[in-house]
Amino acid sequence: MAIQIQNLDLEEQEQLDKIKHFWERWGNLISGVLIVALLGFAGWRGYDWYQSRQAGQASALFDQVQANAEAGDTAKLANSLKAMQDSYKSTTYAQQANLLAAKVFFEKGQLDQARDALTAAAASGTDKGLQSLARLQLASVLTQQKQYDQAVQQLSSDIQPEFAALAADRLGDVQTLQGKNAEAVASYTKAFKGIEAGQPYRQMVAMKLTALGVDVSTIDPSFGKEAQVEETAASTDVPASPAADDAASVPAAAPSAAAPASAPASAG
């Protein structure tokens, strides 16, 4: 029995020696890997918490911007917008706040403030769709300020596909004001082709092309025919309803007190 216990102790000692040797050789590496993994996990959770906290604070500040915008108080709006730009300019909330504030500034005739807000929104790539929308609106403000070259630059810079037709139309407007009619025709043609048939906005672009001497039917032979078809269909007599057909096949009865002769015929 004593021999068995002694053998067991020797085996345990050998295992301990192996573990000790392994740890002496690989312990630092294992510890380093574990530390890096833990730090990475903690960093990821920390960043996630930070992002959530930033989003919450940005949302609260956006509510303030919105309240000032609805009140039409441009002084307070400028202050709350600046706070948003200073602290949360990389968020979607900031882009939305800039667009909202720009609308109010524009309506109040404060074009410089509107331009600055739209410039900030256009410079942020957080949401590419909002960025393109900001460029379109910024181009309109710059056009009103007769800064045509800057407007062209905005309309030619990183516009998302869904806004390409609108950008081409506004580019044509700027080129027309610059007296560049050939370039304007090319831009309006691009806009016309990019707008779905039947859309009222397409009709407006067609009017601009016509004003520049372009026969729109050479671009789209079917343009305008849709309206003619609808008018023809509207002017065509509507077929009589089955009820009317049945009434026509029944001999007319003598007028009664319940149905005077002067009563209007049923529309079926």
C-alpha positions as CSV (number, residue, x, y, z in Angstrom):
1,M,0.0,0.0,0.0
2,A,2.8,2.3,0.9
3,I,4.5,1.5,-2.5
4,Q,1.3,2.5,-4.4
5,I,1.0,5.8,-2.5
6,Q,4.7,6.5,-3.3
7,N,4.2,5.7,-7.0
8,L,1.1,8.0,-7.1
9,D,3.1,10.8,-5.5
10,L,5.9,10.4,-8.1
11,E,3.3,10.6,-10.9
12,E,1.8,13.7,-9.5
13,Q,5.2,15.3,-9.1
14,E,6.0,14.5,-12.7
15,Q,2.7,16.1,-13.9
16,L,3.4,19.1,-11.8
17,D,6.9,19.4,-13.2
18,K,5.5,19.2,-16.7
19,I,2.9,21.9,-16.0
20,K,5.6,24.0,-14.4
21,H,7.9,23.6,-17.4
22,F,5.1,24.4,-19.8
23,W,4.1,27.5,-17.9
24,E,7.6,28.7,-17.7
25,R,7.9,28.4,-21.5
26,W,4.5,29.6,-22.6
27,G,3.0,31.4,-19.6
28,N,4.0,34.9,-20.6
29,L,2.6,34.4,-24.1
30,I,-0.7,33.0,-22.9
31,S,-1.1,35.8,-20.3
32,G,-0.4,38.4,-23.0
33,V,-3.0,36.9,-25.4
34,L,-5.6,36.8,-22.6
35,I,-4.9,40.4,-21.6
36,V,-5.2,41.6,-25.2
37,A,-8.4,39.6,-25.7
38,L,-9.9,41.0,-22.5
39,L,-8.8,44.6,-23.3
40,G,-10.3,44.2,-26.8
41,F,-13.6,43.0,-25.4
42,A,-13.6,45.8,-22.8
43,G,-12.8,48.3,-25.5
44,W,-15.6,47.1,-27.7
45,R,-18.1,47.2,-24.9
46,G,-16.8,50.6,-23.9
47,Y,-17.0,52.0,-27.5
48,D,-20.6,50.6,-27.8
49,W,-21.5,52.3,-24.5
50,Y,-19.9,55.5,-25.7
51,Q,-21.7,55.4,-29.0
52,S,-25.1,54.8,-27.2
53,R,-24.4,57.7,-24.8
54,Q,-23.4,60.0,-27.7
55,A,-26.5,59.1,-29.7
56,G,-28.7,59.8,-26.7
57,Q,-27.2,63.2,-26.0
58,A,-27.2,64.1,-29.7
59,S,-30.9,63.1,-29.9
60,A,-31.7,65.4,-26.9
61,L,-29.9,68.3,-28.5
62,F,-31.6,67.7,-31.9
63,D,-34.9,68.0,-30.1
64,Q,-33.8,71.5,-28.9
65,V,-32.8,72.4,-32.5
66,Q,-36.2,71.3,-33.7
67,A,-38.0,73.2,-31.1
68,N,-36.1,76.4,-31.9
69,A,-36.8,75.8,-35.6
70,E,-40.5,75.4,-35.1
71,A,-40.6,78.5,-33.0
72,G,-38.8,80.4,-35.8
73,D,-36.3,81.8,-33.3
74,T,-33.2,82.1,-35.5
75,A,-31.0,83.4,-32.7
76,K,-31.7,80.4,-30.4
77,L,-31.6,78.1,-33.4
78,A,-28.1,79.3,-34.3
79,N,-26.9,78.6,-30.7
80,S,-28.3,75.1,-30.5
81,L,-27.1,74.3,-34.0
82,K,-23.6,75.4,-33.0
83,A,-23.7,73.2,-29.9
84,M,-24.7,70.3,-32.1
85,Q,-21.9,71.0,-34.6
86,D,-19.3,71.4,-31.9
87,S,-20.1,68.2,-30.0
88,Y,-21.8,65.8,-32.4
89,K,-20.9,66.8,-35.9
90,S,-20.1,63.2,-37.0
91,T,-23.7,62.0,-36.2
92,T,-26.7,61.7,-38.4
93,Y,-28.5,63.9,-36.0
94,A,-26.1,66.8,-36.8
95,Q,-26.8,66.3,-40.6
96,Q,-30.5,66.4,-40.0
97,A,-30.2,69.5,-37.7
98,N,-28.2,71.3,-40.3
99,L,-30.8,70.6,-43.0
100,L,-33.6,71.7,-40.7
101,A,-31.9,74.9,-39.6
102,A,-31.0,75.7,-43.2
103,K,-34.6,75.6,-44.2
104,V,-35.6,78.1,-41.4
105,F,-32.7,80.4,-42.2
106,F,-33.6,80.3,-45.9
107,E,-37.2,81.1,-45.2
108,K,-36.1,84.0,-43.0
109,G,-33.9,85.4,-45.8
110,Q,-30.7,84.6,-43.9
111,L,-28.9,83.0,-46.9
112,D,-25.4,83.1,-45.4
113,Q,-26.6,81.2,-42.3
114,A,-28.4,78.7,-44.6
115,R,-25.4,78.3,-46.7
116,D,-23.1,77.6,-43.7
117,A,-25.6,75.0,-42.3
118,L,-25.9,73.2,-45.6
119,T,-22.1,73.3,-46.1
120,A,-21.7,71.5,-42.8
121,A,-24.3,68.9,-43.8
122,A,-22.7,68.4,-47.2
123,A,-19.3,67.9,-45.6
124,S,-20.5,65.1,-43.4
125,G,-20.5,61.7,-45.0
126,T,-22.4,60.0,-42.2
127,D,-25.5,59.5,-44.3
128,K,-24.8,59.7,-48.1
129,G,-28.4,60.4,-48.9
130,L,-28.6,63.4,-46.6
131,Q,-25.2,64.5,-47.9
132,S,-26.6,64.5,-51.5
133,L,-29.7,66.3,-50.4
134,A,-27.6,69.0,-48.7
135,R,-25.5,69.5,-51.8
136,L,-28.7,70.0,-53.9
137,Q,-30.1,72.6,-51.5
138,L,-26.7,74.2,-51.1
139,A,-26.4,74.6,-54.9
140,S,-29.8,76.4,-54.9
141,V,-28.6,78.9,-52.2
142,L,-25.3,79.5,-54.0
143,T,-27.2,80.0,-57.2
144,Q,-29.3,82.7,-55.6
145,Q,-26.2,84.3,-54.4
146,K,-24.8,84.2,-58.0
147,Q,-22.0,81.9,-56.9
148,Y,-22.4,79.8,-60.0
149,D,-19.1,78.0,-60.1
150,Q,-19.5,76.9,-56.5
151,A,-23.0,75.7,-57.2
152,V,-21.7,73.6,-60.2
153,Q,-19.0,72.1,-57.9
154,Q,-21.6,71.0,-55.4
155,L,-23.8,69.4,-58.1
156,S,-20.9,67.6,-59.6
157,S,-19.6,66.1,-56.3
158,D,-20.5,62.7,-55.0
159,I,-24.2,62.7,-55.7
160,Q,-26.1,59.5,-54.9
161,P,-27.8,57.8,-57.9
162,E,-31.3,58.5,-56.6
163,F,-30.6,62.2,-56.7
164,A,-28.7,62.2,-60.0
165,A,-31.7,63.4,-62.1
166,L,-32.5,66.3,-59.7
167,A,-28.8,67.3,-59.7
168,A,-28.7,67.3,-63.5
169,D,-31.8,69.5,-63.6
170,R,-30.4,72.1,-61.2
171,L,-27.1,71.9,-63.0
172,G,-29.0,72.8,-66.2
173,D,-30.5,75.8,-64.3
174,V,-27.1,77.1,-63.3
175,Q,-25.7,76.6,-66.8
176,T,-28.7,78.5,-68.3
177,L,-28.0,81.4,-66.0
178,Q,-24.4,81.3,-67.1
179,G,-25.4,81.4,-70.8
180,K,-24.1,77.9,-71.4
181,N,-27.1,76.7,-73.4
182,A,-25.4,73.7,-75.0
183,E,-24.3,72.4,-71.6
184,A,-27.7,73.1,-70.1
185,V,-29.4,71.1,-72.9
186,A,-27.1,68.1,-72.0
187,S,-27.9,68.4,-68.3
188,Y,-31.6,68.8,-68.9
189,T,-31.6,65.8,-71.2
190,K,-29.9,63.7,-68.6
191,A,-32.5,64.8,-66.0
192,F,-35.3,64.1,-68.4
193,K,-34.1,60.6,-69.1
194,G,-33.5,59.9,-65.4
195,I,-37.1,60.8,-64.4
196,E,-39.7,58.1,-64.7
197,A,-42.3,58.6,-67.4
198,G,-45.6,60.1,-66.1
199,Q,-44.0,62.1,-63.3
200,P,-45.1,65.8,-63.3
201,Y,-41.5,66.8,-62.7
202,R,-40.5,65.3,-66.0
203,Q,-43.0,67.7,-67.7
204,M,-41.3,70.7,-66.1
205,V,-37.9,69.5,-67.4
206,A,-39.4,69.0,-70.8
207,M,-40.6,72.7,-70.8
208,K,-37.1,73.8,-70.1
209,L,-35.8,71.8,-73.0
210,T,-38.5,73.2,-75.2
211,A,-37.5,76.7,-74.2
212,L,-34.0,76.0,-75.4
213,G,-35.3,74.9,-78.8
214,V,-35.2,71.1,-78.2
215,D,-38.0,68.9,-79.6
216,V,-38.5,66.5,-76.7
217,S,-40.1,63.9,-78.9
218,T,-36.6,63.3,-80.4
219,I,-35.5,62.2,-76.9
220,D,-38.5,60.2,-76.1
221,P,-41.0,59.6,-79.0
222,S,-43.7,58.4,-76.5
223,F,-43.5,61.6,-74.4
224,G,-46.9,63.3,-74.3
225,K,-48.8,60.4,-75.8
226,E,-49.7,59.0,-72.4
227,A,-51.8,62.2,-71.7
228,Q,-53.4,61.9,-75.1
229,V,-54.4,58.3,-74.4
230,E,-55.9,59.3,-71.1
231,E,-57.9,62.2,-72.6
232,T,-59.2,59.9,-75.4
233,A,-60.3,57.3,-72.9
234,A,-62.0,60.0,-70.8
235,S,-63.9,61.4,-73.8
236,T,-65.1,57.9,-74.9
237,D,-68.7,57.0,-73.9
238,V,-68.8,54.7,-70.9
239,P,-70.5,51.4,-71.8
240,A,-74.0,51.1,-70.3
241,S,-74.1,49.0,-67.2
242,P,-75.9,45.7,-67.1
243,A,-78.7,47.2,-65.1
244,A,-79.2,49.9,-67.7
245,D,-79.3,47.2,-70.4
246,D,-81.9,45.3,-68.5
247,A,-84.0,48.4,-68.1
248,A,-83.8,49.2,-71.8
249,S,-85.2,45.7,-72.6
250,V,-88.3,46.2,-70.5
251,P,-91.3,48.0,-72.1
252,A,-92.0,51.4,-70.5
253,A,-94.9,51.2,-68.0
254,A,-97.5,53.9,-67.5
255,P,-96.5,56.5,-64.9
256,S,-97.7,55.8,-61.4
257,A,-98.1,58.0,-58.3
258,A,-95.0,56.4,-56.8
259,A,-92.9,57.1,-59.9
260,P,-93.9,60.4,-61.5
261,A,-93.2,60.8,-65.2
262,S,-91.0,63.8,-64.4
263,A,-88.6,61.8,-62.2
264,P,-85.0,61.6,-63.5
265,A,-83.9,58.4,-65.0
266,S,-81.7,56.2,-62.9
267,A,-77.9,56.4,-63.6
268,G,-77.7,52.7,-63.3
